Amino acid sequence: MTKKTIIEVKNILENLDTEEVSILKELSEDDRKGVQKLITSWKKKQNEKEQLRTQFYDMMYYEKQAYKQGSNFIAGIDEVGRGPLAGPVVAACVILPKDFYLPGLTDSKKLSKAKREEFYEEILRYAIAVEVGEASSKEIDRFNIYQSSKHAMMRALEKLSQKPDYLLVDAMKLPTSIPQLDLIKGDSRSISIAASSVVAKVTRDRYMEDLHKKYPNYDFNRHMGYGTKVHLEALETYGVMDEHRTSFAPIKQVIDSGS
């Protein structure tokens, strides 16, 4: 039997399903180093795919429990932006369909910017409903960051076109009659919360990138408002602007030092 070229082997493996054992066995008998290298790479990718698949279904545990209890529209809710010195806190509320599948989806902080953007588009394309809510830096100064985070979450929830019958919330109890479960580190334990984490993160990052265009001296597109060395140096040089949270200690210090 004529051996397949390396290119042919590569093309076969790119389209090979794990169940096609006979084809894999035939290729494995080819002792050329190039073929063996391709097979090793293929097996590694298959293992990674399986790990992501397992992770995804592990993160569906709370959704499955809610479905079993009769829920049909489960909303995941999360916020981003509690820690920064500038900009709003942004929350997202996402209802995913029961057959939604996006392996690799997890806490937005664990994803690259490119992957967050990719997942953001997938979530918006397939979600039953998606909404975001914000609380401004002025509200944060007035109410504190915890209460402002809750306000942002409720605003996202109340805007949903489809009313949910169950909520999975990241570490927060919300003032609503809708049954809910608050999960510590929920963005890495629930697919619905992870999806809302991604939507909230991308939304807030885009807000800060737009803010950078208005106030380029602060480099908001680099640190998204967090208290990095670059940000603190900019504060010392250019002072505090409207989007800064004056109730946060580093901003207070700058204000006090200038008074």
Residue frames as qw, qx, qy, qz and C-alpha x, y, z in Angstrom:
[[0.000, 0.889, 0.459, 0.000, 0.00, 0.00, 0.00],
 [0.395, 0.511, -0.027, 0.763, 1.38, 3.41, -0.99],
 [0.349, -0.453, -0.482, 0.664, 2.09, 5.61, 1.97],
 [0.079, 0.924, 0.357, 0.114, 0.23, 8.89, 2.19],
 [0.393, 0.507, -0.165, 0.749, 2.20, 12.10, 1.95],
 [0.261, -0.213, -0.546, 0.767, 2.76, 14.17, 5.09],
 [0.251, -0.003, -0.070, -0.966, 0.31, 16.77, 3.75],
 [0.591, -0.209, -0.617, -0.475, -2.31, 14.07, 3.20],
 [0.512, -0.268, -0.731, 0.362, -1.80, 12.76, 6.74],
 [0.075, -0.117, -0.314, 0.939, -2.12, 16.28, 8.13],
 [0.418, -0.090, -0.293, -0.855, -5.38, 16.83, 6.25],
 [0.611, -0.247, -0.734, -0.162, -6.78, 13.50, 7.46],
 [0.411, -0.251, -0.647, 0.591, -5.95, 14.28, 11.10],
 [0.084, -0.001, 0.103, -0.991, -7.46, 17.76, 10.89],
 [0.607, -0.090, -0.260, -0.746, -10.82, 16.15, 10.04],
 [0.500, -0.006, -0.864, 0.058, -10.47, 13.02, 12.13],
 [0.652, -0.536, 0.006, -0.536, -13.03, 12.19, 14.79],
 [0.259, -0.498, 0.773, -0.295, -11.83, 10.31, 17.87],
 [0.820, 0.051, 0.455, -0.344, -14.22, 7.47, 17.04],
 [0.776, 0.572, -0.226, -0.143, -12.49, 6.69, 13.74],
 [0.669, -0.560, 0.482, 0.077, -10.12, 4.19, 15.34],
 [0.871, 0.233, 0.357, 0.243, -9.31, 2.24, 12.17],
 [0.448, 0.833, -0.029, 0.323, -7.92, 5.30, 10.37],
 [0.286, -0.864, 0.374, -0.179, -5.87, 6.30, 13.41],
 [0.843, -0.283, 0.446, 0.099, -4.51, 2.75, 13.74],
 [0.788, 0.492, 0.206, 0.306, -3.44, 2.75, 10.10],
 [0.218, 0.899, -0.168, 0.341, -1.66, 6.08, 10.46],
 [0.563, -0.730, 0.372, -0.109, 0.00, 5.01, 13.71],
 [0.919, -0.031, 0.327, 0.220, 1.71, 2.15, 11.87],
 [0.553, 0.746, -0.042, 0.369, 3.54, 4.70, 9.71],
 [0.737, -0.464, -0.135, 0.473, 6.96, 5.05, 11.40],
 [0.411, 0.533, 0.057, 0.738, 8.02, 8.27, 9.69],
 [0.306, -0.252, -0.447, 0.802, 8.97, 10.93, 12.24],
 [0.162, -0.078, -0.160, -0.971, 6.81, 13.55, 10.52],
 [0.561, -0.337, -0.597, -0.465, 3.74, 11.33, 10.74],
 [0.573, -0.353, -0.650, 0.354, 4.40, 10.38, 14.36],
 [0.166, -0.101, -0.243, 0.951, 4.82, 14.05, 15.25],
 [0.362, -0.201, -0.328, -0.849, 1.47, 14.88, 13.64],
 [0.630, -0.362, -0.669, -0.157, -0.22, 12.04, 15.52],
 [0.451, -0.259, -0.543, 0.659, 1.27, 13.18, 18.84],
 [0.050, 0.004, 0.034, -0.998, 0.06, 16.73, 18.18],
 [0.496, -0.271, -0.525, -0.636, -3.40, 15.44, 17.22],
 [0.600, -0.363, -0.696, 0.156, -3.68, 13.38, 20.42],
 [0.269, -0.176, -0.387, 0.864, -2.66, 16.41, 22.49],
 [0.255, -0.094, -0.177, -0.946, -5.37, 18.54, 20.86],
 [0.588, -0.317, -0.651, -0.360, -7.95, 15.80, 21.40],
 [0.508, -0.315, -0.642, 0.480, -7.02, 15.64, 25.07],
 [0.060, -0.094, -0.178, 0.978, -7.35, 19.42, 25.39],
 [0.422, -0.203, -0.424, -0.775, -10.76, 19.31, 23.69],
 [0.610, -0.352, -0.709, -0.038, -11.92, 16.61, 26.08],
 [0.359, -0.240, -0.508, 0.746, -10.73, 18.62, 29.08],
 [0.148, 0.002, -0.037, -0.988, -12.64, 21.67, 27.88],
 [0.538, -0.265, -0.602, -0.527, -15.72, 19.57, 27.22],
 [0.560, -0.345, -0.697, 0.284, -15.55, 18.10, 30.73],
 [0.188, -0.156, -0.315, 0.917, -15.01, 21.54, 32.25],
 [0.303, -0.156, -0.291, -0.894, -18.01, 22.94, 30.38],
 [0.628, -0.353, -0.603, -0.343, -20.39, 20.23, 31.58],
 [0.479, -0.274, -0.608, 0.571, -19.03, 20.45, 35.12],
 [0.031, -0.121, -0.154, 0.980, -19.93, 24.16, 34.99],
 [0.434, -0.238, -0.485, -0.720, -23.45, 23.25, 33.87],
 [0.275, -0.183, -0.887, 0.321, -24.17, 21.54, 37.22],
 [0.095, 0.339, 0.494, -0.795, -26.24, 24.36, 38.76],
 [0.424, 0.213, -0.318, -0.820, -28.11, 25.00, 35.52],
 [0.447, -0.040, -0.858, -0.251, -29.01, 21.31, 35.24],
 [0.137, -0.270, -0.803, 0.513, -30.25, 21.27, 38.83],
 [0.255, 0.333, 0.196, -0.886, -32.48, 24.27, 38.11],
 [0.463, 0.135, -0.589, -0.649, -33.83, 22.70, 34.91],
 [0.330, -0.135, -0.932, 0.058, -34.69, 19.54, 36.87],
 [0.026, -0.383, -0.647, 0.659, -36.68, 21.66, 39.31],
 [0.290, 0.719, 0.632, -0.018, -38.75, 23.13, 36.48],
 [0.042, -0.761, 0.094, 0.641, -36.90, 26.30, 35.54],
 [0.712, 0.541, 0.385, 0.228, -36.77, 27.20, 31.84],
 [0.351, 0.819, -0.035, 0.453, -35.07, 30.60, 31.74],
 [0.731, -0.521, -0.128, 0.421, -31.98, 30.72, 33.96],
 [0.257, 0.918, -0.094, 0.287, -30.17, 34.03, 34.12],
 [0.751, -0.173, -0.194, 0.606, -26.53, 34.28, 35.09],
 [0.025, -0.974, -0.064, -0.215, -25.52, 37.61, 36.63],
 [0.743, -0.246, -0.080, 0.618, -22.04, 38.99, 37.26],
 [0.068, 0.997, 0.011, -0.032, -20.27, 42.33, 37.50],
 [0.754, 0.110, -0.046, 0.646, -16.80, 43.65, 36.74],
 [0.213, 0.633, -0.012, 0.744, -15.01, 46.77, 37.87],
 [0.594, -0.756, -0.276, 0.027, -15.20, 46.75, 41.66],
 [0.736, -0.397, -0.023, 0.547, -11.50, 47.39, 42.12],
 [0.481, 0.450, 0.176, 0.731, -10.57, 50.17, 39.64],
 [0.231, -0.414, -0.277, 0.836, -9.99, 53.77, 40.66],
 [0.243, 0.348, -0.170, -0.890, -11.95, 55.09, 37.68],
 [0.359, 0.010, -0.728, -0.584, -14.92, 54.26, 35.51],
 [0.726, -0.230, 0.022, -0.647, -18.22, 52.51, 36.21],
 [0.363, -0.115, 0.916, -0.125, -18.97, 49.10, 37.64],
 [0.552, 0.217, -0.445, -0.670, -20.67, 47.09, 34.90],
 [0.529, -0.020, 0.804, -0.269, -22.99, 44.10, 35.34],
 [0.414, 0.167, -0.646, -0.619, -24.41, 41.72, 32.75],
 [0.647, 0.056, 0.618, -0.443, -27.38, 39.38, 32.84],
 [0.325, 0.335, -0.734, -0.493, -27.45, 36.47, 30.36],
 [0.800, 0.063, 0.469, -0.369, -30.02, 33.77, 29.66],
 [0.068, 0.397, -0.824, -0.398, -28.56, 30.92, 27.62],
 [0.818, 0.061, -0.286, -0.495, -30.53, 28.24, 25.74],
 [0.861, -0.342, 0.350, -0.142, -30.48, 24.72, 27.16],
 [0.925, 0.235, 0.171, 0.244, -28.41, 23.38, 24.26],
 [0.149, 0.946, -0.280, 0.061, -25.78, 26.14, 24.42],
 [0.917, -0.184, 0.107, 0.338, -22.25, 24.80, 24.06],
 [0.307, 0.890, -0.238, 0.237, -19.08, 26.89, 24.15],
 [0.894, -0.249, -0.154, 0.339, -16.11, 24.87, 25.44],
 [0.527, 0.194, -0.145, 0.815, -13.47, 27.00, 27.12],
 [0.230, -0.715, -0.142, -0.644, -15.98, 29.51, 28.50],
 [0.621, -0.389, -0.521, 0.439, -15.04, 30.43, 32.05],
 [0.294, -0.814, -0.183, 0.466, -14.29, 33.40, 34.31],
 [0.481, 0.860, 0.060, 0.161, -13.45, 36.31, 31.98],
 [0.252, -0.878, 0.404, 0.044, -10.32, 37.11, 34.00],
 [0.694, -0.270, 0.637, 0.198, -8.86, 33.76, 32.93],
 [0.687, 0.545, 0.434, 0.206, -9.37, 34.44, 29.22],
 [0.401, -0.097, 0.254, 0.875, -7.23, 36.44, 26.81],
 [0.248, 0.482, 0.075, -0.837, -8.65, 39.62, 25.33],
 [0.313, 0.220, -0.681, -0.625, -8.97, 37.91, 21.94],
 [0.200, -0.207, -0.958, -0.007, -10.81, 34.93, 23.45],
 [0.098, 0.465, 0.571, -0.669, -13.14, 37.20, 25.44],
 [0.315, 0.410, -0.212, -0.829, -14.02, 39.09, 22.25],
 [0.310, 0.067, -0.857, -0.406, -14.65, 35.82, 20.41],
 [0.139, -0.324, -0.902, 0.248, -16.82, 34.42, 23.20],
 [0.160, 0.408, 0.290, -0.851, -18.66, 37.74, 23.55],
 [0.398, 0.252, -0.449, -0.760, -19.83, 37.52, 19.94],
 [0.335, -0.081, -0.926, -0.155, -20.87, 33.86, 20.37],
 [0.038, -0.354, -0.750, 0.557, -22.84, 34.64, 23.52],
 [0.286, 0.409, 0.085, -0.862, -24.66, 37.54, 21.89],
 [0.366, 0.172, -0.685, -0.607, -25.40, 35.41, 18.83],
 [0.456, -0.145, -0.865, -0.149, -26.99, 32.49, 20.67],
 [0.021, -0.137, -0.692, 0.708, -28.28, 33.82, 24.01],
 [0.040, -0.662, -0.740, -0.112, -32.02, 34.05, 24.59],
 [0.099, -0.960, -0.164, -0.206, -31.50, 37.43, 26.26],
 [0.643, -0.053, -0.201, 0.737, -28.55, 39.64, 27.21],
 [0.063, -0.935, -0.152, -0.314, -28.53, 42.98, 29.01],
 [0.554, 0.075, -0.377, 0.738, -26.00, 45.14, 30.84],
 [0.305, -0.909, -0.259, -0.121, -26.37, 47.62, 33.67],
 [0.516, 0.351, -0.295, 0.723, -23.96, 50.20, 35.03],
 [0.403, -0.863, -0.246, 0.177, -23.35, 52.30, 38.11],
 [0.407, 0.802, -0.135, 0.416, -21.21, 55.37, 37.57],
 [0.523, 0.135, -0.478, 0.693, -18.19, 56.50, 39.55],
 [0.226, -0.384, 0.164, -0.880, -20.40, 59.21, 41.10],
 [0.813, -0.334, -0.215, -0.425, -22.87, 56.56, 42.29],
 [0.803, -0.007, -0.489, 0.341, -20.01, 54.47, 43.66],
 [0.223, 0.263, -0.394, 0.852, -18.83, 57.48, 45.68],
 [0.469, -0.349, 0.036, -0.810, -22.37, 58.07, 46.91],
 [0.879, -0.228, -0.087, -0.410, -23.53, 54.55, 47.72],
 [0.474, -0.523, 0.706, 0.052, -20.22, 52.55, 48.05],
 [0.252, 0.373, -0.778, -0.438, -18.96, 49.90, 45.65],
 [0.134, 0.122, 0.975, -0.130, -20.96, 47.00, 47.11],
 [0.366, 0.578, 0.530, -0.501, -24.33, 48.74, 46.81],
 [0.332, 0.639, -0.309, -0.622, -23.40, 50.14, 43.39],
 [0.047, 0.209, -0.937, -0.276, -22.55, 46.64, 42.16],
 [0.230, 0.372, 0.862, -0.258, -25.98, 45.51, 43.32],
 [0.355, 0.669, 0.154, -0.635, -27.62, 48.48, 41.54],
 [0.228, 0.497, -0.636, -0.544, -25.81, 47.59, 38.30],
 [0.062, 0.024, 0.995, 0.072, -26.93, 43.96, 38.57],
 [0.291, 0.528, 0.679, -0.419, -30.56, 44.92, 39.18],
 [0.323, 0.652, -0.139, -0.672, -30.52, 47.34, 36.24],
 [0.160, 0.302, -0.842, -0.417, -29.29, 44.57, 33.94],
 [0.119, 0.222, 0.957, -0.146, -31.89, 42.14, 35.30],
 [0.298, 0.596, 0.479, -0.572, -34.79, 44.58, 34.98],
 [0.293, 0.585, -0.348, -0.671, -33.94, 45.34, 31.34],
 [0.232, -0.093, 0.938, 0.240, -34.13, 41.71, 30.19],
 [0.494, 0.083, -0.388, -0.774, -36.63, 41.12, 27.38],
 [0.725, -0.165, -0.645, -0.177, -37.28, 37.59, 28.70],
 [0.502, -0.644, 0.333, -0.473, -38.10, 37.41, 32.39],
 [0.380, 0.278, -0.870, 0.146, -36.01, 34.68, 34.05],
 [0.779, -0.462, -0.222, -0.362, -37.52, 32.17, 36.45],
 [0.854, -0.431, -0.042, 0.288, -34.24, 31.45, 38.25],
 [0.184, 0.926, -0.290, 0.156, -31.05, 33.42, 38.93],
 [0.873, -0.157, -0.104, 0.450, -27.48, 32.30, 39.35],
 [0.020, 0.975, -0.071, 0.208, -25.60, 35.26, 40.83],
 [0.672, 0.288, -0.418, 0.540, -21.91, 35.73, 41.49],
 [0.450, -0.145, -0.537, 0.699, -21.52, 36.21, 45.25],
 [0.145, -0.056, 0.113, -0.981, -24.48, 38.53, 45.70],
 [0.100, 0.509, 0.834, -0.190, -28.05, 38.33, 47.02],
 [0.007, -0.199, -0.326, -0.924, -30.36, 40.49, 44.93],
 [0.286, 0.256, 0.535, -0.753, -33.58, 42.20, 46.15],
 [0.492, 0.129, -0.502, -0.700, -35.98, 40.33, 43.88],
 [0.782, -0.077, 0.395, -0.476, -38.74, 37.75, 44.25],
 [0.793, 0.412, -0.418, -0.163, -37.18, 35.57, 41.55],
 [0.915, -0.367, 0.130, 0.107, -35.64, 32.42, 43.09],
 [0.383, 0.817, -0.402, 0.152, -31.87, 32.75, 43.16],
 [0.906, -0.297, -0.023, 0.299, -28.63, 31.08, 44.18],
 [0.080, 0.937, -0.338, 0.038, -25.55, 33.14, 44.95],
 [0.964, 0.034, -0.043, 0.261, -22.27, 31.36, 44.24],
 [0.355, -0.805, 0.344, 0.327, -18.85, 32.35, 45.53],
 [0.164, -0.431, 0.709, 0.534, -16.53, 32.45, 42.50],
 [0.676, 0.429, 0.518, -0.301, -19.58, 31.72, 40.41],
 [0.477, 0.755, -0.267, -0.363, -17.87, 32.86, 37.21],
 [0.207, 0.465, -0.854, -0.104, -15.72, 29.73, 37.33],
 [0.270, 0.031, 0.914, -0.302, -18.51, 27.43, 38.57],
 [0.485, 0.578, 0.586, -0.297, -21.48, 28.29, 36.36],
 [0.424, 0.258, 0.557, 0.666, -21.64, 28.65, 32.58],
 [0.023, 0.850, 0.463, 0.250, -24.40, 31.27, 32.84],
 [0.371, -0.882, -0.002, 0.292, -22.40, 33.40, 35.27],
 [0.575, -0.243, 0.432, 0.651, -19.25, 32.93, 33.18],
 [0.333, 0.553, 0.545, 0.535, -21.14, 34.19, 30.12],
 [0.134, -0.953, -0.258, -0.090, -22.31, 37.27, 32.02],
 [0.570, -0.635, 0.179, 0.490, -18.75, 37.81, 33.24],
 [0.519, 0.096, 0.495, 0.690, -17.49, 37.89, 29.65],
 [0.134, 0.763, 0.473, 0.420, -20.23, 40.28, 28.49],
 [0.342, -0.922, -0.134, 0.122, -19.64, 42.61, 31.44],
 [0.609, -0.458, 0.284, 0.582, -15.86, 42.57, 31.00],
 [0.440, 0.291, 0.505, 0.683, -15.92, 43.28, 27.26],
 [0.019, -0.869, -0.412, -0.274, -18.53, 46.02, 27.74],
 [0.426, -0.869, -0.013, 0.252, -16.52, 47.75, 30.46],
 [0.616, -0.240, 0.370, 0.653, -13.21, 47.41, 28.63],
 [0.333, 0.532, 0.489, 0.606, -14.73, 49.05, 25.56],
 [0.200, -0.941, -0.263, -0.071, -16.05, 51.86, 27.75],
 [0.543, -0.704, 0.170, 0.425, -12.57, 52.44, 29.17],
 [0.568, 0.081, 0.473, 0.668, -10.99, 52.29, 25.72],
 [0.142, 0.781, 0.414, 0.446, -13.40, 55.01, 24.58],
 [0.398, -0.903, -0.091, 0.136, -12.54, 57.00, 27.71],
 [0.663, -0.307, 0.285, 0.621, -8.88, 56.75, 26.73],
 [0.405, 0.494, 0.432, 0.637, -9.66, 58.53, 23.46],
 [0.146, -0.915, -0.238, -0.290, -11.06, 61.47, 25.44],
 [0.410, -0.859, 0.296, -0.075, -8.34, 61.47, 28.08],
 [0.859, 0.368, -0.320, 0.154, -5.25, 59.86, 26.51],
 [0.077, 0.689, -0.554, 0.461, -2.90, 61.09, 29.26],
 [0.640, -0.398, 0.487, -0.441, -4.31, 58.52, 31.68],
 [0.248, 0.310, -0.897, -0.192, -3.75, 55.43, 29.46],
 [0.684, -0.046, 0.436, -0.583, -7.12, 53.93, 30.42],
 [0.850, 0.335, -0.283, -0.292, -6.83, 51.50, 27.50],
 [0.441, 0.428, -0.749, 0.247, -3.83, 49.90, 29.23],
 [0.093, 0.080, -0.824, 0.553, -5.02, 49.51, 32.83],
 [0.336, -0.489, -0.702, -0.394, -8.83, 49.91, 32.51],
 [0.375, -0.742, -0.032, -0.554, -8.85, 52.22, 35.52],
 [0.864, -0.382, -0.261, 0.200, -7.00, 49.93, 37.95],
 [0.301, -0.935, 0.178, 0.053, -4.39, 51.41, 40.26],
 [0.884, 0.188, 0.016, 0.428, -1.29, 50.49, 38.28],
 [0.505, -0.418, 0.048, 0.753, 1.99, 52.39, 38.47],
 [0.221, 0.264, 0.462, 0.817, 1.22, 54.06, 35.12],
 [0.228, -0.742, -0.528, -0.345, -2.19, 55.19, 36.36],
 [0.522, -0.730, -0.259, 0.356, -0.89, 56.49, 39.69],
 [0.455, -0.195, 0.198, 0.846, 1.88, 58.42, 37.92],
 [0.059, 0.478, 0.512, 0.712, -0.72, 59.97, 35.60],
 [0.378, -0.800, -0.464, -0.039, -2.78, 61.00, 38.62],
 [0.531, -0.560, -0.069, 0.632, 0.24, 62.74, 40.15],
 [0.331, -0.028, 0.372, 0.867, 0.95, 64.54, 36.88],
 [0.116, -0.319, -0.510, -0.790, -2.52, 65.41, 35.58],
 [0.313, -0.083, 0.443, -0.836, -4.70, 65.20, 38.67],
 [0.298, 0.291, 0.879, -0.231, -8.15, 63.71, 39.22],
 [0.241, -0.021, -0.456, -0.857, -10.85, 63.84, 36.53],
 [0.636, -0.124, 0.048, -0.760, -14.62, 63.24, 36.56],
 [0.854, 0.032, -0.457, -0.246, -14.45, 59.47, 36.06],
 [0.348, 0.270, -0.765, 0.470, -12.25, 58.91, 39.10],
 [0.633, -0.557, -0.527, -0.110, -13.78, 57.45, 42.26],
 [0.034, 0.686, -0.330, 0.648, -13.04, 60.08, 44.89],
 [0.762, -0.520, 0.160, -0.352, -14.09, 57.75, 47.73],
 [0.958, 0.066, -0.155, 0.231, -11.22, 55.35, 46.95],
 [0.617, -0.682, 0.043, 0.390, -8.10, 55.89, 49.07],
 [0.595, -0.024, 0.309, 0.742, -5.52, 56.52, 46.29],
 [0.136, 0.666, 0.391, 0.620, -7.77, 59.18, 44.73],
 [0.434, -0.872, -0.228, 0.003, -8.43, 60.75, 48.16],
 [0.673, -0.445, 0.100, 0.582, -4.68, 61.01, 48.72],
 [0.422, 0.289, 0.358, 0.781, -4.16, 62.81, 45.42],
 [0.131, -0.811, -0.372, -0.432, -7.00, 65.24, 46.23],
 [0.583, -0.780, -0.134, 0.183, -5.69, 65.85, 49.75],
 [0.665, -0.226, 0.174, 0.690, -2.13, 66.38, 48.57],
 [0.285, 0.402, 0.376, 0.785, -3.33, 69.00, 46.11],
 [0.256, -0.840, -0.428, -0.215, -5.50, 70.87, 48.56]]
